[in-house]
Amino acid sequence: MTTSSHRAAPEHTHPDDVPLLTALAALADPVRISLVRALAGSEEWTRACGSFDVPVGKAALSHHFAVLRAAGLVEQRDQGPKRVNRLRRAEFEARFPGLLHLALRDDDDRPDPTDG
């Protein structure tokens, strides 16, 4: 597949090569968890980087996507002038069973620690 982009192709880390602490750190940031949740609710390869409603600028957004790629959570490719994304759900789940499911739960789905 040829792209017309002048950017270098993004580097991806396979989830099998990701330490647990790297995965946890990637999921601990509110902006990154928002990106992961948005991708989880979208068709693969339909969300361009600029289509996410997050309270950060372009440089910070690029950084957040780099962290998610390094953690094996996100795969990106260029389609013309846009960089599109997919959540590596199956690969990440195989490496860290249940972790993504926990991260994607709504806060309303979490048990109340005061209930006894």
C-alpha positions, -999 to 999 in steps of 0.1 A, spaced: 0 0 0 14 34 -10 7 65 9 12 101 -2 22 111 33 56 128 39 56 115 75 74 84 86 52 54 92 44 50 129 63 24 149 43 -2 167 51 -25 196 34 -58 197 15 -64 230 36 -96 235 66 -73 239 50 -50 264 57 -51 302 27 -50 325 38 -16 340 40 0 305 4 -12 298 -9 0 332 9 34 328 -7 39 293 -41 32 307 -37 54 337 -39 87 319 -73 102 315 -67 114 280 -54 81 268 -82 61 285 -106 85 267 -89 77 233 -90 39 240 -127 41 250 -135 61 218 -117 35 197 -134 7 214 -168 21 203 -157 27 167 -152 6 136 -116 -3 130 -97 22 108 -125 48 108 -111 73 134 -85 98 123 -63 113 150 -80 147 147 -115 132 152 -111 127 190 -126 152 214 -98 156 239 -86 187 257 -51 187 244 -32 202 214 -18 183 184 16 178 199 2 163 231 -22 142 211 7 128 191 25 120 223 -6 102 237 -9 81 206 28 73 207 24 60 243 -6 39 233 14 24 203 43 16 226 20 -1 250 6 -23 222 -29 -8 225 -32 11 192 -22 5 156 -21 34 132 -17 37 94 -18 66 70 -47 70 46 -40 99 24 -35 130 45 -50 113 76 -36 89 101 -63 64 112 -64 41 142 -76 8 155 -77 -6 189 -56 -38 191 -82 -55 213 -76 -91 205 -38 -89 206 -39 -69 239 -64 -92 255 -43 -122 246 -13 -106 264 -32 -91 294 -65 -110 298 -92 -89 313 -72 -57 316 -87 -39 287 -122 -50 298 -116 -34 332 -102 -2 316 -133 1 294 -158 -2 321 -179 29 329 -174 44 363 -211 37 369 -203 -1 365 -177 -1 392 -187 -13 427 -191 13 453 -165 7 480 -188 20 507 -215 -6 500 -211 -34 524 
